[in-house]
Each structure stands twice: as structure tokens, then as C-alpha cells.
Amino acid sequence: MSRKDKVFDSTDPVIRAFEFNENVAHVFDDMAERSIPHYKDVQEMVTTLALTFYQEGSRIYDLGCSTGTTIALLLEGLKEHGLEDYFIRGIDNSAPMCREAQDKLLKLEYDRKRVVIEEADIMDESIENASVVIMNYTLQFIDPFHREELIRKIYKGLNHNGILLVSDKTLQSHTDISRIFVDNYYNMKRRNGYSELEIARKREALENVLIPYPISEEEELFRLCGFEAVDLFYTWYNFSSFICLKKG
Ligand SMILES: C[S@@+](CC[C@H](N)C(=O)[O-])C[C@H]1O[C@@H](n2cnc3c(N)ncnc32)[C@H](O)[C@@H]1O
């Protein structure tokens, strides 16, 4: 049962940098649904694309898996398609997020030895025999200095015809347009019940923690790291989802 996000509903004069701590993990599903445009639709698209490119006997990685929402959908889809020889690895460096993911998955029926949720930094983990790597709203939290190293590692660990699916908050090519898109984004948050105070406090807490790239730079990064085909599969104002295919 999803608990309501009230993390930034406070008048505490100190606004701390955003962290995926116990308080956030506890309400994360509600936070994601009310703060990420079309969160459920994107999850479904990611699952459909993952199942399209999944190769039997290979691994699926969910980097920054949070509460395991994507993994739960993947398990459902793999079952529907009668695919049984998979191995899913969810990695997150937040212990409370990993606990939430484990609790969510405990409620599902699947072969327990085929899914591992690991508390680790994705920069330290190896990627092997992967046909699908998912990074839903996680790359934006990785230090820009380390993004190229991470994407190169993912490319190396993917099999031929494997895919990387990335969703992120993005910037536009001109600040005037970025500003209008961000205004529309905050309007969406207002419609979803967040107050002006909550919006302003979260915005400040995310400053220098969530670092978005312009769409063109993010696409360029994927190409630079080897991906032969890079496309958008979803975009809504300042949010975009990319599919990156390895042909080499
Ligand atoms: C916005 S959430 C991801 C949401 C999730 N993928 C989904 O679709 O619901 C970002 C996640 O990335 C994790 N994270 C950030 N940096 C990380 C790192 N260096 N290594 C592992 N996990 C990281 C955070 O703990 C957080 O759970």
C-alpha cells in the first residue's frame, strides 16, 4: 500500500540536500506517481521494450531499482510470455530502497533464485551477459564526471542486440523553452496535490543533486560510448526516455 509523500511538507528553516533515505523510500511510490509525468505509462513502455529485446538465458539489470516497481512489472511480463531462463539484478545504493523492493517482490510468485536486489553503488558493479539494462530516472543522479565511464561499462556488458533504456529529467536546447517546460512540470505537480511550499523545498533540495542534461547531450553521450542506434521512445516537456541499441 503506497503511503502519501509529505517529505517536503515542512517549515523547517533548513533544507537538506535530497537523499534516498528511509523517509523517501517509505513514500517513494506515491512520490514517483505524483512527480514523474506518466510514470506508469513509461514503466509499461520500458517493460514492453525490455521484453522485446530480452534474450533467453541473459541478464536484465535495473540500475537504481528503488522500490522494485520495474522489476515487478518485468516478472509479470516474463511469466506471461512463458520466459523462465532469466536473471534479474536490481542494484541500488540506498538500503531503505532495497528493503522496500524486497518487500514488494516478496508478495509476488516467481523463482526466487532468479532475482537479486543488491545494495551497491552502480559504479562498482560489473555488467555481464546483459540483453537489457534499465536506468529509470537514475543517470540524472550520477556525477556527470562518471557518466561516460558508467555508460561505457554498460555498453561493454551488453550482448549484441542488447539495449539500454534510460529515462531522465532533461533540459531543452534553449533556456527560454526549458523555463516554459519546467513551468508546465510544476503545474502538473500542483494538479497532483503538491503545495507551493513542497514544490519550492524539493526544488532546492535537488539543486546540484539531480543534474539534467540537454536531450542532445544525453544522446551524444550514448553514441560516444558506442551505441550504434539511439532514439527517444517517450518525451513530455522536461522528461525524456531513450532507447540505445548495441549492434557491435
Ligand atoms: C529516482 S530513483 C529511480 C526510480 C526507479 N528506477 C523507478 O523507476 O521507480 C533513483 C534511484 O537511484 C539510486 N541511486 C542513485 N545513485 C546511485 C548509485 N550511484 N548507485 C546505486 N543506486 C543509485 C537511488 O538510491 C534511487 O533509489
PDBQT file of the ligand as one rigid body, heavy atoms in Angstrom, charges set to zero:
ROOT
HETATM    1  C1  LIG A 301      14.580   8.292  -8.957  1.00  0.00    +0.000 C 
HETATM    2  S1  LIG A 301      15.087   6.840  -8.275  1.00  0.00    +0.000 S 
HETATM    3  C2  LIG A 301      14.843   5.602  -9.517  1.00  0.00    +0.000 C 
HETATM    4  C3  LIG A 301      13.435   5.202  -9.723  1.00  0.00    +0.000 C 
HETATM    5  C4  LIG A 301      13.208   3.796 -10.201  1.00  0.00    +0.000 C 
HETATM    6  N1  LIG A 301      14.180   3.365 -11.168  1.00  0.00    +0.000 N 
HETATM    7  C5  LIG A 301      11.817   3.688 -10.763  1.00  0.00    +0.000 C 
HETATM    8  O1  LIG A 301      11.666   3.575 -11.983  1.00  0.00    +0.000 OA
HETATM    9  O2  LIG A 301      10.861   3.711  -9.957  1.00  0.00    +0.000 OA
HETATM   10  C6  LIG A 301      16.840   6.859  -8.310  1.00  0.00    +0.000 C 
HETATM   11  C7  LIG A 301      17.433   5.670  -7.551  1.00  0.00    +0.000 C 
HETATM   12  O3  LIG A 301      18.801   5.561  -7.876  1.00  0.00    +0.000 OA
HETATM   13  C8  LIG A 301      19.509   5.210  -6.719  1.00  0.00    +0.000 C 
HETATM   14  N2  LIG A 301      20.882   5.637  -6.932  1.00  0.00    +0.000 N 
HETATM   15  C9  LIG A 301      21.371   6.890  -7.121  1.00  0.00    +0.000 A 
HETATM   16  N3  LIG A 301      22.704   6.854  -7.306  1.00  0.00    +0.000 NA
HETATM   17  C10 LIG A 301      23.070   5.550  -7.237  1.00  0.00    +0.000 A 
HETATM   18  C11 LIG A 301      24.298   4.866  -7.346  1.00  0.00    +0.000 A 
HETATM   19  N4  LIG A 301      25.453   5.526  -7.560  1.00  0.00    +0.000 N 
HETATM   20  N5  LIG A 301      24.315   3.518  -7.222  1.00  0.00    +0.000 NA
HETATM   21  C12 LIG A 301      23.168   2.842  -6.985  1.00  0.00    +0.000 A 
HETATM   22  N6  LIG A 301      21.963   3.428  -6.879  1.00  0.00    +0.000 NA
HETATM   23  C13 LIG A 301      21.913   4.769  -7.012  1.00  0.00    +0.000 A 
HETATM   24  C14 LIG A 301      18.801   5.931  -5.596  1.00  0.00    +0.000 C 
HETATM   25  O4  LIG A 301      19.031   5.351  -4.337  1.00  0.00    +0.000 OA
HETATM   26  C15 LIG A 301      17.342   5.815  -6.039  1.00  0.00    +0.000 C 
HETATM   27  O5  LIG A 301      16.691   4.718  -5.462  1.00  0.00    +0.000 OA
ENDROOT
TORSDOF 0
